[in-house]
Amino acid sequence: MHWIDWTVIVLFLVSNIALGLYFSHLAGKNVDSYFVSGRTLTWYLAGVSMIATAFAADTPLWVGALVRQYGMQAVWQYWSPLIGCALAVALFARMWRRTEVITDNELLELRYDGKSAQTLRGISASVGALIICPLIIGWVAKAMVTIAKETMGIGGQQWMIAGFSLPSEVVVTMIVMGCALLICAFSGLYGVVYTDFVQFIIATLGTFILAWLSVREVGGLGAMVEKLSSSTAWAGHELHMAPVISFGVSAGGNTGTMSIWNVIGFFAILWWGNALCGGFQAQRVLACKNTEHASKALLLHTIVYFAIICWPWIIVALASIIIFPDMGVAGHDAAYPRMLVHILPIGLRGLVVSALIAAFISCISTLFNWGSSYIVSDLYRRFLHPNASDKHYVRVSRFVTVLVAMAGGAISFYADNIQQLLEIFYVVGGGAMVVGACRWFWWRINATGEIAAFVANWVVAVLLIFGHRILHLEAPLLDGPMRALLHLPEGVSFTNDYDLLGARMLFMMIIGFGTVVVVSLCTPPVEKIHLQAFVRRTRIFRPGWGAVIRDMEGYVPAQTVPQVLMDWGMVVATVCALLFSMAYLVRNQPGPATGLFIVFIILLVWFLRRTRRELASELHPDSSLPPSPTKL
């Protein structure tokens, strides 16, 4: 790194801190201002903030590692959640906004009643803030450590900090996390969202510049495709974008195909977490002005994140296979930052490193704010100190933000790589996703059933992932039984093999679904009056809620099931049209790319007009537009 590059990075960090501190007076008013921006966000601010948060420093490294190790078909691990985001656009974003809660855990006491609802809210908030949020912070920070090591030339040195000897790249990551912490702690969601907007522009510009220069370095798109196609040592040399399905399982899973188990995991299970629109997405949706802004914000995120912003990362990864066919001990995660150093000239290198730092800060600051919202709103304010002043809660929020940051940093320090943390997240989340869906789709589910499913999910997940270490066994605990059940070949590990990631997710989903249904049916249902209040607030559809809605005279749902299915399908088709249009463009096939882009525009305009009609009676009661139609 030249001094000019360092100057660009320092100026970027200082300007971001200044922008964040500018909003501190707004965030300090009350908890609503600190965590949901007073519910004033427009669709484009909320949408860009969601994109910037999802586009973290780890994402280009992770996508690049998938392409290098398994081929382009593995990127469906990244793309498949668009199915869930499309359902969130069509349904869940609108229902979330109608609840007007501050956190998604607060919904649990709207949906359920009694002590069990309070217990479930406390458990969910505790795990979200103390385990899930730090886990995500951990893999994002892990990427920043790799970026610091590969781009700044500081890997290997040891720095003494408060009596501890720490690797220099870890210290740099701590400094950048400190900047994000300042922005988040003082300005709350106001500062996070507005700095996200600026950081997204910088990050996007940087990634496109690097992709363009990478293609030029290898001789153009045509030359890149030709060289990769002839590289039979690479698993993805056939350049399949659509997954080539394999019904067998291989040790390591790097055959250039997608196992049937991962097809099930990615296309039937993984996206449910996105569909339910929880976590930081719920926080953005709840901060929007109304349901229309909430739906459009998530639509913007879905289109840009899944169909546009990923292509520069994929292009850089493809070029890196030609330039750096063997990454050695650095690992595939390091390919993206190594390309940055190899390709970019002085000055521009500092800009693109700043772009990656921007992606890191935009994600990490959101996670800080989201994690602290759980602790303050769902634990401290709800159970420990319910009658304090708004100023007191804001002060506590700022203190808690620091604790969440420290927990995430500790996980990053001990993790091996990004994919390792992601696979743990997928397996643990497999059971939680189906339970979260049951909460919305069937009135008979109760809080006791959710608590039982939560306990079962975590006990089994810990035994699956860490059981052999806890019990000091030579092989993973479930490898033997699952090898016999699934007829797996010798040498293939159910616990660790990539081809069986979807099987692990399905295993956890079955446990979660079975537990929540059986325990809910064996325990008393939620009081009908409580459920009716939930139905009126969310304006949920009739199927699954007939026993509750039957006694609600004059109830009209915001959408019918056919409407939801039609909207869901339209959003999926819209995003996929643009996604494959970009794919043809990268392959230098302008004809099909243009045709699919026209299809994308037509579908997008059609969906936006449908959305306006569906929400007209809700947003403009005196409008002359008819209420939401029941026909397609």
Secondary structure, 3 states (H helix, E strand, C coil): CCHHHHHHHHHHHHHHHHHHHHCHHHHCCCHHHHHHHHHCECHHHHHHHHHHHHCCCHHHHHHHHHHHHHCHHHHHHHHCCHHHHHHHHHHHHHHHHHHCCCCHHHHHHHHCCHHHHHHHHHHHHHHHHHHHHHHHHHHHHHHHHHHHHHHCCCCCCEEEECCEEEEHHHHHHHHHHHHHHHHHHHHHHHHHHHHHHHHHHHHHHHHHHHHHHHHHHCCCHHHHHHHHHCCCCCCCCCCCCCCCEECCCCCCCCCCCEEHHHHHHHHHHHCHHHHCCCHHHHHHHHCECCHHHHHHHHHHHHHHHHHCCHHHHHHHHHHHHHHCCCCHHHCHHHHHHHHHHHHCCCCHHHHHHHHHHHHHHHHHHHHHHHHHHHHHHHHHHHHHCCCCCHHHHHHHHHHHHHHHHHHHHHHHHHCCCHHHHHHHHHHHHHHHHHHHHHHHHCCCCCHHHHHHHHHHHHHHHHHHHHHHHHCCCCCCCCHHHHHHHHCCCCCCCCCCCHHHHHHHHHHHHHHHHHHHHHHHHCCCCCCHHHHHHHHHHHCCCCCCCHHHHCCCCCCCCCCCHHHHHHHHHHHHHHHHHHHHHHHHHHCCCHHHHHHHHHHHHHHHHHHHHHHHHHHHHHHCCCCCCCCCCCCC
